[in-house]
């Protein structure tokens, strides 16, 4: 754009700003208009006659675009990290008791959020087993690890525990939607596990063997 053309555009912009509708312009509208004007000036510089000015404007535009991409990528990564549970683990960041997990599961089920309800019910099972010292309170434990360790103390539930672990993994990592049936199965297992007693450990053989 020639200098005369830019002067004419500036004069028209000034006349436009003197119109009554701009007297009470909101801050978002003002910022948006200023940003659009800034970009317009940069584009004019890029398409102008001066090669040096055009190069500088092009670099500035490129820096702005890169900065916007970096900012958006950082925000998305942070949001994903804040919302996602520990990779492969059962629990989120906040420590909850078994009863708290059960109440959360019932609330989610009442809202029809079956996948999350299934997750919370298995977390209730895991926390209950930890509170009863039937499994160790191992940070980062996976559902499969929980099922294997719990089966050692409660072998009669081994198959159901393995199925519950698969159900948790499917809704959490496999993209399989939870269902009322899956939640009912997990709830029934939870209730029966609460009543179950571990198998007694085998008595140690006396030193020196059997007399």
N, C-alpha and C positions, 0 to 999 in steps of 0.2 A: 504494500500500500504506500502511495506517495505521501510526503509530508503534508501536502495540501489536503489530501484525503483524510489523513489522521486528524488534522485540525478541524475539519468539517465534522468528523465523527465525534470528536470531543465536544464541539459546540452543541451538537444535537443531543448528546448525552446530558450535558449541563441543563439544556432547556427541558429535557424530559424529567430531570430530578426536581425541577421547580414546580412541577404539577402538583395539585393538592393531594393526590392519593399517596404521595410519598411522605407527607408530613407525619403520618401515623404508621409508618412501615414497621412491621414487627422485626425483632432481632434476627430470627431465622431467615426471613425473606431478605433482610439487608445483607447477611453473611452470604447467602446463596448468590445474590446479585453481584456482590463484590468478587466472589470467587469466579463467577462466569465472566465478569469483566476482565479479571486477571488472566484467565485462560485465553480470552479473546485477544488481549494485548500480546500475549506470547505467540499466538498463532499469527497475528499480524506481523510480528517481528520475524518469524520463521519465513513467511512468504514475502518479506520486504526486500528492498534492493541491497541492503548491506549484508555481505556474506558473514562478517564477524558477528554481527548482532544476531543473525539467523542461527549460527552455530551455537552461540551461548544460549539462546532461547530453546533450541532443540535439546541441549544438555539439561537445562532446567526442567523441561517437560519430562524427559526420561527419568531424572532423579525423583520427581514427584510420583510418577507411575510406579517405580520400583519401591519407593517408600510406602505407597498405598498397598501394594501386594504384600510386602513384608508385614505390615501392620495387620492386615486381614488374616494372613497365615498364622501369625502369633496368636491372635485372638481365637481363631478356630482351634488351634492346638491346646490352648489353655482351657477353653470350654470343654473340649473332649476329655482332657485329663481330669478336670474337676468333676465331671459327671460319671466317668467310667470307674468301675471297681478295680481293685488291684488285679493285674493281669493274671488270669488263671485261678485267682483266689475266691473264697466264698464271701468274704465280708467287704463292706465299703470302708470308708475312713472312720466313721463313727462307731465306737464300741457300744453294743446293745446287749441286753440280757435276753435269755430265751423267751421270756414272757413279752418283752417289748417286740421281738421279732414276730411273735404270734399275733399280737395286736395289730402290727403293721400288715401282716398277711391278711387278716380278716378284713381290715379296712380296704386294702387293695382288691380283694375278692368282691367285697360289696360294691366297688366301683366298676367291676367287670374287667379289671386290669390283671388278667390271669397269669401272664408271663411273670410279672413282678410279684404276684402273690405266691407263685410256685417258688421263686427265688427266696422270698422271705421265710416261707415255711421250711425249706431245707436249712436255712440259716438258723431257724429256731431249733431244729433237730440237732445241728452241730453244736450250738451253744449249750443246749440241754445236756448233751453227752459230755461236754467239757465241764460243766458245772457239777456233774455227778462223778467226775474223774474217771469216766469210762474211756475217754480219749484224751490225749495231751492237747493243751492249748497252743498248738503250733501256728505261728503267724504264716500267712500265705498258703495255708493248706488248700488243696483242690478238692472238689467234690469226690473224685475217685479215691484220693488218699483218705478222705474221711470214711468212705464206705468200707475200704479195706481194713482200716484200723478198728472201726466200730464192729465189723464182722468178727474180729478176733475175740471181742468181749461178749458179743451177742450173735453167735453163729447161726441161730435159727432165723435171723433176719438178713442173712448175707445177700440173698437174691433180691430182696426188696430194697435193701440199701444200695445195691448196685444199680437197680432200676431207677431209684430216686436220683442218684448221681447223674445217670444218663439224661433224665428229664431236665435236671438243672442245667447241664451243659448244652442241651438242645435249645432251650429258650434263651440262654445267656450268650452263647457263642455260635450256635448253628442257625439262628434265624427262624427256628420253629416256634410258632405262636403257642402260648399256653392255653389250656382248655379247662373248663370246669371239672372234667374227669381227671385230668392230671393233678389238679389242685386237690380234689377229693381224695385221690390215692395218697398224695403226700401228707394230707391232714390225718388220714387214718393211720398211716405209718407213724406219724409223730405221736398220736395218742397211745398207740400200743407200745411204742418204745419207752414212753414215760412210765409204763407199768412193768416193763421188763426188768429182770434182774440178771446180772452177768453170770456166766458160768463160773463155778469155782475153779481156781487154779489147781493143777495136779499137785499132790503132796510130794515134797522132795524125798527121794530115796535116802534111807539112812546110810551114813558112811560105812563102808566095809561091806555093803550088800546085805541081802536077806540072810538072817542067821539060820 
